[in-house]
Amino acid sequence: MIFIGIGSNLSSSFGDRFKNIDLSISLLESYQINIIKKSSFYETPSFPDKTKPKFINVVISVNTNLPPVDLMSVLIFIEEKLGRKRNKKNDPRTCDLDIIDYNSKILDFDYQNLNLNIPHKELSKRNFVLYPLREICPNWIDPRTKKNIDYLIKNLQSNNEITKLSENGITNYVKQ
């Protein structure tokens, strides 16, 4: 199974953070990337500077015949189409797409001056990935650490704020 994380903390010319995520998913589908499942929206403060706009994140499971490098090319194209600028690390952005897992493989490669690690080496610290991932794949195991998702969530730092947003606008605070 292939999992992609999508996040946004800035509006774009296409709309707000939610619209950026929805448009990202539509664009993925236009590249013959089949969406299998989509998590709820989760909101988290920006990291490391919590004064910047909050992020909305989702995780989707997909099916595609694209190899990882080609999939990454599509993700970067979509980010750029939605106005993403790569200035400084952790800057606010209209759209951020990341391969979370590619068929349980451990992949480390360079692409367009980016060093990519799949799964990301800091995944175990990212509540905005782990909670939505658990929602759509509760039995997921990190291929890098061999730890299951419940273990990873249980070992998150307790000060990581995350809010699950439902379709009808009601929020559910996720306790850590």
N, C-alpha and C positions, 0 to 999 in steps of 0.2 A: 504494500500500500504506500502511496505517496501522500504526504501531508504538506500543505503550504500555509504559512502564517501570513495574514494580511493586517496591516495597521495603518491608521491615519490620525494625525492630530492637527491638521490644517485643512481648511476648505480649499477647494480648487475652483477653476473656472466652470467646472461641471456641477459643483454643489458642495454640500457639507461633508463631514467625515464619513457618515453613513453612506452617502451617495458615492463617495470615492471607493469605498469597499465594494458596494454593489456593482459599480461600473467595472472595477477590476475583475470581478467574477465573470461578468458578461464578456469582457475581452478575453479572458482565459478560454471560455467556451468557444469563442470565434477561432481559436487556434487548435481546435479538435482536442481540447483538454476537457475531459468529462468530469463534471462535479458529482461526487457520490454523496457526500454529506457536508453540511455546514453547521458550525457551532452557533450558539447565541453570540450576541455582541457583548464584549467585556470592556469596561472602562478602567484605566489605570492612570496614575500621575505620570508625567514625563520623568525619565531617568537620564542623568543624575540630577537635573535641575527641575525640581517640582514646581517652580514658578512658571514654567512653560506650559502651553496648552495640554490638556489631558488627551491620552490616546484612546481610540476605540480599536479593538482587535477582534479578529475571528480566526479560526483555523478551519480549513476545508480539507477533505480527503478527495483525491482526484485519481483518475486513470488516464494515462497517456503513454504513447509509444516513443515520446521524445526522450533521448538520453539526457542526463543531468545538465550537461553544458548547454544543450539546445533549450531545455526548459528554463535555465537561468537566463538565457538570452531573451526569451519571451517575457519573463518577469521584469527584467530591466527595461525592456521596451515599454511595457505597460506603465511602470513607474514614471518613465520619462514622458509618456503621453499624458499622464495625469499631473505633470508639472513638478515632479521630484527634482530637486537640485542637490547634488552631493558636494556640499561645501565643507562643513565641519561635522565630525562624529557627534551623534546624538542631537543634531539640529532638528527642529520641528520639520515635519514633512507631510506632503499631501498624501503620499502613498508609500508603503514599505511592504514588499513581498519577499518572503524568505522560504526556501525549501527547508522544512523541519525534518523530514525523513524521506528517503528515497529507497523504498523497498528494503528497509532495515540494513542498508549498506552504510559503511563508514567511508566517507569521501572527503578528501582534502585536495583542493586544486585552486589555481589562479585563473581569474577570468576578468578581463578588462581592468587591470590594476586592482582587482579586489581579491583578497585571500578568502576563499570560501571553505567552510567546514560544515559537513552534513553528517549527523546532526551537529548543530552549533555547540561549541565547547562550553558555553555558558548557559546552555539550555536549562540546566537544573536550578538556576537562579531566577528564571523568568516565569513569574506567575501568569503573565499575559499570554504565554504559550501553553503552559501546563494545564491550566483550568479549561480552556476551550478544547484542547486536545483530549483531555480526559472525558469531556462531554461526548465527543464523537467516537472515541476509541478507548473505553475504560480499561482495556487489558494491554495497552501499549507498553512496550519495553524499550528503553533507550539502548540502541545497539552499541553505543560507545561505552556506557557504564554497566550495562546489563541490569539496571535497576528498573522496577516497574513504576508506572506513573504515580500510583498512590504513595510509594516510598518517596519519590521526588517531591511531591506536594507536601507531604508530612514534614520534610526537612527544609522547606523554604524558610527564609527569615520571617519572623512573625510580624514585622512592620511593613510588609508589602501589602498595600491597599489595593483591592480589586472589587469591582462592582459588576454583577451580571445584569444586563439590561434585557428586558423581555420585549417582544414585538409590540405589546400594548402600552409600552412606556413605564411599566411598573419596574422598579429596581429591586433586586435581591442582593443584599450584601453577603459576600462570600467570606466566611470566617477562616482565618488561618491559625 
